[in-house]
Amino acid sequence: MNRITSPEIIDEVKNLISYSIINRNQEKSDFQKLHRSIVSQYFEARKVNIDYEQHTIDMQLPVGQDKYTQITFECQDLERFLKSCLKKDEKSLFYYQSLLNNYNVISAA
């Protein structure tokens, strides 16, 4: 059985992010969902919204048990930001692998 390693998963997700930014308008809703899910996974946020024209991200961040606060911030380089949100812990890697499967990305490994 071929087991994909952590660096390979991260590299493939980075490739998917790059592809999704370049081709965002072709499959807009799918890639918007991908972008929101990466941000949500990293920050454990909910109600993530990305305004691609205004270059802003809105989300609700957890501040306590069942308590959230709304924040908005400017994000001029979405691709770089999304790549910086990738974690290498086991839970995150499992999640990224499921994203790759969902977007039918096949690793060359």
N, C-alpha and C positions, 0 to 999 in steps of 0.2 A: 504494500500500500504506500503510495506517495504521500508523504506528510509535508505540507508547506510550512516553512519556518517563519518565525516572527518577522525577520527583516523582509522576507519575500511578500508577506501579507501587507506590511506597511508600504512597500514599494508599489505593489499592485493598487492599493487604495490611492496612493499619490497619483499614479497614472490615471486612475479613474477620475479623480478630482480634476486633473488637467484636461482630460477629454471632456468632462462635463462642463467646464467653464467655456472651452472653445465652442462646443456644440449645444450650449444652453438653449438657444432658441429653436433648435430642431426638435428636441424632445423636452420641451420646457418643464412640463409638470413633473416628469420623472426625476429630472436633475434637480429641480427645486426641492423636491422631497429628500433627495440624497443630501443636499447641502444642509437642509434643516435638521436632518437626523444626525449628521456629524456634530453640529453645534449642540444639539440637545444631548447627545451622548457625552460630550466633553464636559459641559457645564451642569449636567443633570437638570437642564432647564425644561420648561414647557412653553407652549404657545410661541414657538420661534417663528419669526417672520423676517424674510430678507427682502429689502427693497433694492432691487438691482439698479434702478435709475438714480435713486438718491444716495446709494452706497451706504445704507444703514442696516443694522440688525436690531430687531426688537425681540425681547424674550422676557420670560418670567424666571428669575433665579431663586432657588431655595434659600431661605434665610432662617429657617427653623422647621420644626416638625409641622408639616402641612401648611407652612407659611411661605409665600413667595413675594418678591418685589419686582416690579416692572422696570426694565432698563432699556435704553436705546443708545447705541454707539455707532460712530462712523467707521466704515471699513472700506478703504480705497482699493485694497488689493485682496479680493475675496479668495482667490486661489491660494495665496500665501497664508492667509488667515486659516483657511480650512485645513491646510496641511499642518499648520502649527497645533491644531486641535487633536491630532492623532496621538493616542496613548499606547503604551506597549504592555500594559498589564493583561493578564489572561482573559478577563471579562471583556475588555475592549477588543482584543484580538479575535475572540470568538464572534463578537458583533460585526467586526469588519469582514470576517470570512463570510458571514451570512449576507452582508451587503454585496460582496463580490459575487456570491452565488446568485443573488437577486438580479444583478446586472449582467449576469452571464459572462463574467470575466474569467478567462482560463489562464492560469499561470503557466509560464514556459518551463517551470521547474520539473 
